[in-house]
Amino acid sequence: MQNKQKLLNLLGLARRAGKLVTGESLVLNAIRSGKVSLVFFASDGGQASKKKFTDKTTSYKVSFSTALTRQELADATGLARTVIGVADQGFAKKMREYLDN
């Protein structure tokens, strides 16, 4: 199985475990309060929102990825979202491994 598919499967598992934060304002609040370890932003999302999340994750030292599209995020989680935060350190660590390889 390829790393991208493993990443998508892990996202679905994190969703079922209740370890994802979805929606722009909720993810921004979670970044500010240190509750997320990794943020996924859809590669086909809006540029203004992308800049906002890039700046926020950089200043709060949170990992940021644009490796997935909106459709891939929706298929993996069952939610039509542009931005998703991972609120569990273990899930985030494994996802970062899949993103790096």
Secondary structure, DSSP 8 states (H G I E B T S, - for coil): --HHHHHHHHHHHHHHTT-EEESHHHHHHHHHTT--SEEEE-TTS-HHHHHHHHHHHHHTT-EEE--S-HHHHHHHHSS--SEEEE--HHHHHHHHHHHH-
